[in-house]
């Protein structure tokens, strides 16, 4: 009976060691996943900032194109006026 108890105790210790190993692996992977999540979050924030900057620059470019178009029309009108003179 003592041998059976000893064998059972060894089995329990072995299972406990295996469980502890699994818990360590899960902890390590959880930590790595948290780190990767932080990197992804930071990247998304950076991309959002770039998208906002791009939208502002596109709006400024639109205004500049409209201004150039207006100036071109004024120049064309002046050229026509000079041709008629």
PyMOL commands that set and color helices and strands:
alter all, ss='L'
color gray80, all
select helices_A, chain A and resi 2-84
alter helices_A, ss='H'
color red, helices_A
deselect
rebuild
show_as cartoon
